[in-house]
């Protein structure tokens, strides 16, 4: 099964992708900085400099944590066989 996006792009197994998102958010919940970044970037779409200032982190730290979050999401997707490791 799939969901078709506006430009004709298809997302296969959307329910599994939602599981990836939920698992990644749950993983981030254990860390206040990670949860702050993911909340403000992906839910509130805030500018990264505001997030860095409010969380008292550097742009480099923000970038490293964001990469860590994305890598975790890739692990979750591979676990669900949505992508190949």
C-alpha atoms as a printed R data frame, in Angstrom:
   type eleno elety resid chain resno      x      y      z
1  ATOM     1    CA   UNK     A     1  0.000  0.000  0.000
2  ATOM     2    CA   UNK     A     2  1.071  3.585 -0.579
3  ATOM     3    CA   UNK     A     3  0.064  7.209 -0.263
4  ATOM     4    CA   UNK     A     4  0.439  9.453 -3.283
5  ATOM     5    CA   UNK     A     5  1.720 12.962 -2.665
6  ATOM     6    CA   UNK     A     6  0.752 16.061 -4.623
7  ATOM     7    CA   UNK     A     7  3.570 15.820 -7.161
8  ATOM     8    CA   UNK     A     8  2.790 12.173 -7.952
9  ATOM     9    CA   UNK     A     9  5.426 10.850 -5.570
10 ATOM    10    CA   UNK     A    10  4.465  7.641 -3.782
11 ATOM    11    CA   UNK     A    11  5.244  6.796 -0.156
12 ATOM    12    CA   UNK     A    12  5.142  3.044  0.281
13 ATOM    13    CA   UNK     A    13  4.089  1.592  3.651
14 ATOM    14    CA   UNK     A    14  3.133  4.920  5.250
15 ATOM    15    CA   UNK     A    15  2.114  3.199  8.493
16 ATOM    16    CA   UNK     A    16  5.660  1.888  8.917
17 ATOM    17    CA   UNK     A    17  7.091  5.365  8.280
18 ATOM    18    CA   UNK     A    18  4.808  6.679 11.022
19 ATOM    19    CA   UNK     A    19  6.261  3.993 13.302
20 ATOM    20    CA   UNK     A    20  9.742  5.282 12.436
21 ATOM    21    CA   UNK     A    21  8.714  8.802 13.396
22 ATOM    22    CA   UNK     A    22  7.082  7.663 16.646
23 ATOM    23    CA   UNK     A    23 10.097  5.547 17.617
24 ATOM    24    CA   UNK     A    24 12.488  8.395 16.861
25 ATOM    25    CA   UNK     A    25 10.459 10.876 18.915
26 ATOM    26    CA   UNK     A    26 10.339  8.346 21.780
27 ATOM    27    CA   UNK     A    27 14.108  7.874 21.586
28 ATOM    28    CA   UNK     A    28 14.626 11.639 21.717
29 ATOM    29    CA   UNK     A    29 12.291 12.022 24.700
30 ATOM    30    CA   UNK     A    30 14.976 10.650 27.033
31 ATOM    31    CA   UNK     A    31 17.217 13.661 26.324
32 ATOM    32    CA   UNK     A    32 16.001 17.238 26.839
33 ATOM    33    CA   UNK     A    33 18.294 18.721 24.180
34 ATOM    34    CA   UNK     A    34 17.359 16.119 21.552
35 ATOM    35    CA   UNK     A    35 13.680 16.431 22.343
36 ATOM    36    CA   UNK     A    36 13.954 20.230 22.250
37 ATOM    37    CA   UNK     A    37 15.630 20.179 18.862
38 ATOM    38    CA   UNK     A    38 13.234 17.691 17.285
39 ATOM    39    CA   UNK     A    39 10.174 19.460 18.704
40 ATOM    40    CA   UNK     A    40 11.237 22.893 17.569
41 ATOM    41    CA   UNK     A    41 12.662 21.901 14.179
42 ATOM    42    CA   UNK     A    42 10.083 19.397 12.960
43 ATOM    43    CA   UNK     A    43  6.903 20.403 14.776
44 ATOM    44    CA   UNK     A    44  7.313 24.162 15.151
45 ATOM    45    CA   UNK     A    45  9.665 24.774 12.185
46 ATOM    46    CA   UNK     A    46 11.738 27.276 14.149
47 ATOM    47    CA   UNK     A    47 14.928 28.852 12.870
48 ATOM    48    CA   UNK     A    48 17.988 26.939 14.107
49 ATOM    49    CA   UNK     A    49 19.673 29.999 15.605
50 ATOM    50    CA   UNK     A    50 16.693 30.595 17.884
51 ATOM    51    CA   UNK     A    51 16.762 26.939 18.930
52 ATOM    52    CA   UNK     A    52 20.509 27.116 19.636
53 ATOM    53    CA   UNK     A    53 20.153 30.306 21.669
54 ATOM    54    CA   UNK     A    54 17.221 29.012 23.711
55 ATOM    55    CA   UNK     A    55 18.835 25.613 24.379
56 ATOM    56    CA   UNK     A    56 22.256 27.204 25.034
57 ATOM    57    CA   UNK     A    57 24.052 25.106 22.437
58 ATOM    58    CA   UNK     A    58 26.351 25.964 19.549
59 ATOM    59    CA   UNK     A    59 25.462 25.559 15.898
60 ATOM    60    CA   UNK     A    60 27.984 22.705 15.736
61 ATOM    61    CA   UNK     A    61 26.320 20.897 18.640
62 ATOM    62    CA   UNK     A    62 22.933 21.441 17.015
63 ATOM    63    CA   UNK     A    63 24.222 19.940 13.755
64 ATOM    64    CA   UNK     A    64 25.790 16.916 15.473
65 ATOM    65    CA   UNK     A    65 22.647 16.184 17.489
66 ATOM    66    CA   UNK     A    66 20.450 16.593 14.426
67 ATOM    67    CA   UNK     A    67 22.678 14.127 12.543
68 ATOM    68    CA   UNK     A    68 22.372 11.721 15.485
69 ATOM    69    CA   UNK     A    69 18.572 12.017 15.375
70 ATOM    70    CA   UNK     A    70 18.513 11.432 11.619
71 ATOM    71    CA   UNK     A    71 20.830  8.433 11.949
72 ATOM    72    CA   UNK     A    72 18.535  6.957 14.563
73 ATOM    73    CA   UNK     A    73 15.575  7.404 12.214
74 ATOM    74    CA   UNK     A    74 17.544  5.570  9.501
75 ATOM    75    CA   UNK     A    75 18.209  2.719 11.926
76 ATOM    76    CA   UNK     A    76 14.491  2.542 12.722
77 ATOM    77    CA   UNK     A    77 13.658  2.516  8.996
78 ATOM    78    CA   UNK     A    78 16.187 -0.243  8.320
79 ATOM    79    CA   UNK     A    79 14.787 -2.260 11.232
80 ATOM    80    CA   UNK     A    80 11.351 -2.055  9.607
81 ATOM    81    CA   UNK     A    81 12.857 -3.023  6.229
82 ATOM    82    CA   UNK     A    82 11.890  0.268  4.630
83 ATOM    83    CA   UNK     A    83 15.474  0.878  3.542
84 ATOM    84    CA   UNK     A    84 18.530 -1.321  3.246
85 ATOM    85    CA   UNK     A    85 21.363 -0.828  5.733
